[in-house]
Amino acid sequence: MSIDIDTARKVAHLARIAVPEAELPALAGELSGILSFMEQLNEVDVTGIEPMTSVTPMRLKRREDVVTDGGYQARILSNAPDAREGFFAVPKVVE
Amino acid sequence: MLDHPRARSPEPKVIAGAKSDWELVIGLEVHAQVASNAKLFSGASTLFGSEPNSNVAFVDAAMPGMLPVINEYCVAQAVRTGLGLKAQINLVSAFDRKNYFYPDLPQGYQISQLYQPIVGEGEIIVEMGPGVARHVRIERIHLEQDAGKSIHDMDPTMSFVDLNRTGVALMEIVSRPDIRGPEEAAAYVAKLRQILRYLGTCDGNMQNGNLRCDVNVSVCKPGAYEKYQETQDFSHLGTRCEIKNMNSMRFIQQAIDYEARRQIAIVEDGGKIIQETRLYDPDKGETRSMRSKEEAHDYRYFPCPDLLPLEIEQAWVDAIAGAMPELPDEKKLRFINDFGLSDYDAGVLTAEAENAAYFEKVAEGTDGKLAANWVINELFGRLKKEGHDIGESPVSPEQLGAIVRLIKAGDISGKIAKDLFEIVYTEGGDPAEIVTARGMKQVTDTTAIEAMVDEIIAQNPAQVEKAKENPKLAGWFTGQVLKASGGKANPAAVTELVTRKLGL
């Protein structure tokens, strides 16, 4: 499978990455290269083999249902370009 | 499972188009907020109505380097819900990222469970009348994060974002397309809400958005749905549209009805339904396309690399199963069998677990039917009139139980009991003591009643003559005697004496 320029443009937009039009052909080529390597990996027969999710056998860590965090509105908002009355303020988005 | 005969299925809703009849096919995705103290992957509070952005941890705000750690109680709540819907529990499930951009989703993705949900197939029995019920199959329940809240009306050019809800645990409960009309859809949501509230896994508060749903609607010709059920082949059904984010039973019904008629008009006109997401506008009473969502629908799901698969042990599931509360269907059946209640009364009393618990305390050691009448007609009626719920009742179940026992023992008449209820409701106190202190005890002493009967008969010779010709008029004497006794005379004893004295 190869990625054409239109698909590259769409993927970039979905990821909200600005890619100048002139760079799209090169990007499409790189993505195609990655996919063809994946296709090569797909040739290995993995029927009946569980996907490996961890190098060492580990159990997903759990937390208790206790409030241990939060309560620092000012710190949460401190990096916001615009914050008003305790809210993040962003350019209007209306459905 | 309960061993009772399978109810008959309700008739599907049929809408007459210009050219033919059409049936509706509906499937629901219900988003139920998990009742928990902390969020699904952070230690921030889930409390509703807090200062904006105060219940936010750095994980929720998606600060770089933050990692999600799952709240085990939220997992238990999902398992409990699955067990309550007689569903399969998956001992291995996994989390995936659903990628999209929106200001109230700082991660740029929602952690959800697309490929391996924690709960598999189950069922909800939705009663539509005595002996009529729809068995709605549940396809799956998965755990996922809620998004934050955007407020659009505080500024003309800006939207305000509050991340307090960001990362709160949601259960998405997905039904099969087994619902066949607007009323059934609302009844399904009501039944699911009732089960969740019994289980304590979601408070079901629709106004706060703690329970909301997406409704999938399509239309087909009569007969086509049966072919789908035989084959499970969706090609027998029409193309569906999804109406997003409904949080009112009334709007769910209105939206389905509008949407079905819209689709019928298009198809009968030779057009084609486009599968799309729509929004219901309650002011205009119509659904409209959310075209802007279409491109965003490319969610590029992939397994969340921050989280190992969620493995739970059968013994842990069994422990949850062993501590399940009695569910609405079981409780209702028990009320019918043990207390001799009608289907309707049992339904009213089991609608909320709190009501059922109240009733059981009232009925303890006395007549269940009588207790049900008093709880439903007097107490619920009075509470409703004053806009209170059962938790705010000034009459405790012990007090109402005492009133019912006084009636049952023949100590007070039904009429006096209403006065007594009024006193207990407004002033409080011990019902038995009030009866004694205020001389409300029913007169069952026949000599006392006899004297009153004699007096009334002696005072009304003309009425006596009429009653002798028309025995139905004897009731007038009974009424007079009861009135003279201040409602304390036993009506049965009075009737008997009046009949005898008049020689009827």
Contacts between the chains, C-beta under 8 A, distances in Angstrom:
chain1	res1	chain2	res2	distance
A	10	B	298	7.9
A	14	B	99	7.4
A	14	B	295	7.9
A	14	B	298	5.9
A	14	B	300	6.7
A	16	B	101	5.7
A	16	B	108	7.8
A	53	B	308	5.6
A	53	B	309	5.8
A	54	B	308	5.9
A	58	B	308	6.1
A	59	B	308	7.3
A	59	B	311	6.6
A	60	B	70	6.3
A	60	B	307	6.4
A	60	B	308	4.2
A	60	B	309	6.9
A	60	B	310	5.5
A	60	B	311	6.8
A	61	B	69	5.4
A	61	B	70	7.4
A	62	B	69	7.2
A	62	B	70	5.6
A	62	B	71	7.4
A	62	B	72	4.0
A	62	B	75	7.7
A	63	B	38	7.4
A	63	B	43	6.5
A	63	B	69	4.7
A	63	B	70	6.7
A	63	B	71	5.4
A	63	B	72	6.8
A	64	B	71	7.6
A	64	B	72	6.7
A	64	B	73	7.2
A	65	B	36	5.2
A	65	B	37	5.0
A	65	B	38	5.4
A	65	B	71	5.4
A	65	B	72	7.2
A	65	B	73	3.4
A	65	B	74	7.2
A	66	B	37	6.4
A	66	B	38	6.1
A	66	B	43	6.8
A	67	B	37	5.5
A	67	B	38	5.2
A	67	B	43	6.1
A	67	B	44	6.9
A	67	B	45	4.5
A	68	B	38	7.2
A	68	B	43	3.4
A	69	B	38	7.9
A	69	B	42	5.8
A	69	B	43	3.6
A	69	B	44	4.9
A	69	B	57	3.8
A	69	B	58	7.9
A	69	B	59	7.7
A	70	B	42	7.8
A	70	B	43	7.2
A	70	B	44	3.5
A	70	B	45	5.7
A	70	B	54	6.5
A	70	B	55	4.9
A	70	B	56	5.6
A	70	B	57	5.2
A	70	B	60	7.9
A	71	B	45	8.0
A	71	B	54	5.9
A	71	B	55	7.7
A	72	B	54	7.8
A	72	B	56	8.0
A	73	B	51	6.3
A	73	B	52	7.3
A	73	B	53	4.7
A	73	B	54	4.7
A	73	B	56	7.5
A	76	B	53	5.0
A	76	B	56	4.9
A	76	B	58	7.7
A	76	B	61	5.3
A	76	B	163	7.1
A	77	B	53	6.1
A	82	B	158	7.4
A	84	B	155	7.7
A	84	B	158	7.7
A	84	B	160	7.0
A	85	B	52	7.4
A	85	B	154	7.8
A	85	B	160	7.4
A	86	B	51	6.0
A	86	B	52	4.1
A	86	B	53	5.7
A	86	B	54	7.6
A	86	B	162	7.7
A	87	B	52	5.1
A	87	B	53	6.8
A	87	B	151	7.1
A	87	B	154	7.6
A	87	B	160	3.7
A	87	B	161	5.9
A	87	B	162	5.7
A	88	B	53	7.3
A	88	B	103	7.1
A	88	B	160	7.1
A	88	B	161	4.0
A	88	B	162	7.9
A	88	B	163	7.5
A	89	B	155	7.1
A	89	B	158	4.6
A	89	B	159	7.5
A	89	B	160	5.9
A	89	B	161	7.7
A	90	B	103	4.5
A	90	B	158	6.5
A	90	B	159	5.3
A	90	B	160	7.9
A	90	B	161	6.0
A	91	B	157	7.2
A	91	B	158	6.6
A	91	B	159	7.3
A	92	B	152	6.6
A	92	B	155	7.8
A	92	B	156	7.9
A	92	B	157	5.6
A	92	B	158	5.9
A	92	B	159	5.0
A	93	B	102	7.3
A	93	B	103	5.9
A	93	B	150	6.5
A	93	B	152	7.5
A	93	B	159	5.1
A	94	B	152	5.3
A	94	B	159	7.4
A	95	B	279	6.7
A	95	B	290	6.1
A	95	B	292	6.8
A	95	B	293	7.9
